[in-house]
Amino acid sequence: MEIKTMSVVFKNRLSFREVPLLRGALLHLANGDSMLFHDHIGDKLRYRYPLVQYREFGGYASLFCLGDGVVAVEGLLCAASSAEVRIGRREEKLLVDSETRLNDELSLSDVFQEYTIRRYLPLNQENYARYKTLDSIVDRYQMIEKCLIGNILSFAKSMGMFFDQQIEVKIQDVANTHEYTYKKVRMLGFDLKFKANVSLPRHIALGKGVSIGFGEIFCK
């Protein structure tokens, strides 16, 4: 399956902690015109893979979008060129620095593909409690591998694709673990390398918090 993606980097400075503020600013700019910019229907959550994702890239505000999200973001940027936005206490003009468009593949692969994932939040509170009871690092990594498989399958399902073979994931290295606050809950995040028998589109994100910069994937 071919998936169209677009990455937008703005000239506006932004820290990772400010990414939710960027999301709020652009939601206000979109004025509720498209549900693609948020994950709510009224007061209820809309459980689907976010097609518009808010990020920090090299200290600057950034957006990543795919599928129908590309068209929605194009319309927003065209209508709101140089618009004034409020990011926290700052009011500034939103200025685009660069756009990158890609046509990528989501498919099974005969050869294992290598990936790096940053700030990956695989565990909910229940899973984390179980993770802490595991004495073996091997058992812990196997648990994270199962989470990655589930996240890949969930992403593929959101794109309308179902694999006819088993997905395999193997963690190669865990570079860092760090606690993050997501939805007022402390969660364990991972920077790690893994390989999988799946070709994934560049810069998609997996796990929890993907709409605000968690779980971005980099291809080797």
C-alpha positions, 0 to 999 in steps of 0.5 A: 500500500502506498501512503502519502506523507508530508512533514512541515517545519516552521520557523517558530521556536518550540521545545518538546514540552510545548508541543501540546501548546502548538496543538492547541494553537493550530486547533484554534486556527483550524476553528473546528473545520476538520476532525482530523486536527484532533481526537474528539467528537464532542466530549468523547475521544475518537479512537483512531490513528491520528493523521495530523501529528504535532511535533518538535523538530530540532527546536522548531515547531513541526507537523507530520501528516499522512493520508487525508491529513495531508489535504487538511494541513494543505488547506490550513496552511493556505488559509492561515499563511502568516497567521498570528497564533498563541503558543502558551503566552507567546503571540507570533506569526506562524511561518513555514520554513520547509515542506517534505512530501513522500510516497512511502510503502506499508507492506510486508517485507522479505527482509527485516527492516531496521528502525529507531523509535524515540520517546516510545510509550508502549505501556499503560498502567496495567501493563507497566505494573506487569512489566515491573514484576518481570525479573528477566530483561529478556522477558521485559524486551519480549513484552515491548516487542509484543507491544510494537507488533500490536501498534504496527497492526493497529496502524495498518488497520487504520490505513485499511490494510490487513497482513496475511502473514505474522508480523515479527519484531526483534529489539536490537538495542535500548539506548535510553529509558525515561519517564514522561507525563502523558495525560497527567500520568507518568509513563515509561518511554523508550529510545530503542532500535528494532527490526521488523518484517514490515516496511513502514512509512518514514516518520510515522509514530507508534504507541501512545501520544503519537499526536503530540510527538511521542513514538516517532520512527526513523528508518535506517 
